[in-house]
Amino acid sequence: MTTIIILSIVGAIIAAVIGTIWYSNATPMGKLHMRFLGFDKLSPAEQQAKMAEAKPMMPKMYAGQMLLSFLTAFATVLIITMSMQNGLSFGMALGFVVLNWFCFVVPTVGGNILWGNCDRAIAWKKFFSDILEILVTLIVIAGVASLFV
């Protein structure tokens, strides 16, 4: 169980790194995310003011995201390690992770996009960007977890 907890902590860090890169301004997904947040309609001065306004809340927001990422990593690590310890191949165990992603993450993200305040012009792009970021994160966490079974 200690290994699962440690791997889950590592998984949360992996999720933070992937998310930071994925949604950075240097990527098309990051530019799309900024458009989703309405930053494309703000002047550079307004963007700076908005970021300065959010800055005091960043530690709490990152802590909350790390906790959520830990829970996701914990489920992924548990599925991979328990499946492989019970004789399944990594591919089969990864199939369970992907099935969970498809059955839980995809509908949840889709519902958020569908019923949220998303510009219809970018809704599909935002949907695919978000679900693919989560899928990539889950696959990387699963791959790391499989190395310790």
N, C-alpha and C positions, 0 to 999 in steps of 0.2 A: 504493500500500500504506500509505503514511503516513496518508492520509485514512481508510482503513479502521480503522487502529489508533486514531486520534483519535476517530472516531465510536464505536468499541467502548468506549473509556474513557467517553465521554459516555453511551453506552448503559448502562454499569454504574452510573453516577450516577443516570440515569433510573430504573433498576430499584430502586435503594436508596430513592429518593424515593417511588415508587409503593408499594413494599413497606411503607415506614414509615407512609404514609397508610392503606393498605389494612388493615394489621394493628394500627392504633392503637386504643386503648380507646374512642375516640369513634365507631367504626363497628361495625355488626353483625358484620362479619367479624372485627374485633379482639376483640370479646367472645366470639365462637365460638372463636377461637384461644386465648384465655385459659382458656376452659373445657376445650379440648383439652389444655392444659398442666396442668390441675388447679388453677388459681388460684381457681376458683369455690368450691372446697371449703376454702380457707384463710382464716383470719381476716386482717384488714388488717395486723396485726402480723407474722403468718407470711408474708404476701405481701412485706412490706418486708424481712424477714430473707432471704427467698429471692432477692430482687432484689439485696440487698447482697452476698450470697454469690456471685452471678453477675457482679457488676460488674467484678472484676479480669480476668475472661476476655473481657469485651466487645470490647476492641480486637482481639484475635486472632480472635474470632468475626466481627466486622465485616470484618476483612481477608480472612478466608476466604470470606465471602459476596461481597465485592467481586470476588475472583478468579473465583468461580463465575459471578457476573453478567457479568463481562468475557467469559468463554467463551461464554455464551449470546448476549450482544450481538454478539460477533465473528461467530458463525455467522449471526445475523440480518442484520447489516450486509453480510456477504459475499454472502449469497443475494440481497439486494435490489440491491446495487450491481452485482454481476456480471450478474444477470438484466437489469437496466435498461440497462446498457452494451451488452448484446447484443441490444437492440431490444425487449425485452418491456415491456409496460405495468406500471405500479405495481401494478395490481390482479392481474395474473398473477403477478408476483414475490411479492406478499403471499400469494397462494394457496399458493406453495411454503412460505412460513413457516408458514402455518396448517396445511398438511399435515404438516410436521415436528412441529408442536405436537401435532396429533391422533395421530400415529403413535408419537411418542416420549415426550412429556411426559404426556399423558393416561394411558397405561398405567403409566408409572413412578409417578406420583402415586397412581393407583388401587391399584397393588400395595402401596405404602407404607401406604395407608389400610386396605386389606384385611388385610394381614399384620402391620401395626403394632399398637401398643397404643392403638387409637382406640376410644373409647366408641361402641358401636353406635348409640346414640340420636342421635349427631351425625355419624356417618360420612359420610352423603350430603352434608350441608351442608358439612362440612369438605372433602370431595372437590371439590364445585363451587366453593367459595370459592377453594381453592388453584389449580385449573386456570384459573379465570377471571382470577385475579390475574396469572398467567403470560401468558395470552393478551393481556390489556390491555397488559402490559409489552412484549410482542413487537410489538404493533401500533404502540405509540407509538415504540419504537426504529426500527421499519421506516419509519414516517412521517418521522422526523427524518433517517434515512439517505437517503431518497428526495429530500430537498431538496438534497443535495450530489452528485447524479449528473448 
